[in-house]
Amino acid sequence: MEITDVKVRKLFDEGPMKAIVSVTFDHQLALHDIKVINAREKFFIVMPSRKNPDETYRDIVHPINATFRAKLEDAVISAYEKALAEADQYTEYTEGAEAVAEAASSEAL
């Protein structure tokens, strides 16, 4: 089974949850709501889960072996880091454009 696409759906600035990601396998199966967590200076993924009546959580889907889990985690965290870098570049670009617009506006007055 090959990971054919990883989409970062949402980024978070605050708290330990940093992103929500969807992964496509073999261009045929999509897995949504994988969470990227940062705790103790380390990133890891948390699989989609549901809350049980006894207030515990149970994974809906999960990797069967450590090798595939590592492959999935590497792909998801790499996609998160790329999305974060793109978001930072966009922020720098828009802040720079705003500064240029403000300077041009000040000169026009």
N, C-alpha and C positions, 0 to 999 in steps of 0.2 A: 504494500500500500504506500503510495507516494503522496506527499503533501504538495498539492499543485497551486494553492493560493492561500495567502494569509492576509486578512483585512483587519486593520485596527479600526474598530467602530467608534470608540470614544476614549479620549485621554482625560486623566484627572490630575490636578495639581496638588490637591490636599489629601492627606491620609495615606494609608499603606496601599490601597488599591490604585494602580497607576493607569490601567487600561482595560477595556473589554474588547475581545478579539473573536473573529470568526475564522475558521480554517476549512478549506475544501480539500478533499482527498480524491485522487484519481479523476478529477473533473466531474465527479458524480455524487459525492456525499458531502454535505455541509454540516459543520459542528459549530454552534453558536454559543456565546456567553462564556468563553474561557477568560478568566481574570488574570491579569498580570499584577503580582503583589511584590512590594518591596518591604522587606523586614530584615532587621539585623544586617543592613548593608548588602543584602543579596536579593536578586530578583528570582522569582519562581512563578509557576502557573498553578491555578486552581481550576479544576474541572467543574462543569455545570453540575449543580446539585439541587435537591429539593428538600424542604423541611418536613420531617416526620411528625406525627402527632405527639411524640414524646419530646419535641423541641430539639432533636438532634438533626443533623444533615446527612444525606446520603448522596454520593455521586450518581448521576444519571448515566454517565458514560466515563470510562477511564481506560488508559493504556494497560495492556495485559503484562508487559514486561518492561524492565528498566531501560533497555536499549531504545525501544520506541518512545518511551516517555522522554528520554534525553533528547532524541531527535525532534520531537514535538516541541519541547520546551525551548530548544535552541532556535527553531524556526520562529516561534511566537515572540521570544524576547528580541531576536534580531529585527523582526518587523516592527516591534514596539520602539526600539532604539532608532530605526530609520524614520518612523512617523514623528517621533519626538524631535529629531534633528530637522526634519522638514517644517515642523511647527515653529521651531526656534528661528529658522531662516525666514519664514513668513513674518514672524513678529518683528525681527530686525528690519526687514524690508519695509513693512508698513510704518514702523516707528521712524525710519529714515525718510520715507515719503512724507509723513506728517511734518517732520522738522523742516523739510524743503518747502512744503506748502506754507507753513507758518512764516518762514523767512521771506518768501516771495510776497506774502500778504503784508508783512510789515514794511517791506520796501515800497510796495504800491501805495501805502498810506503816506 
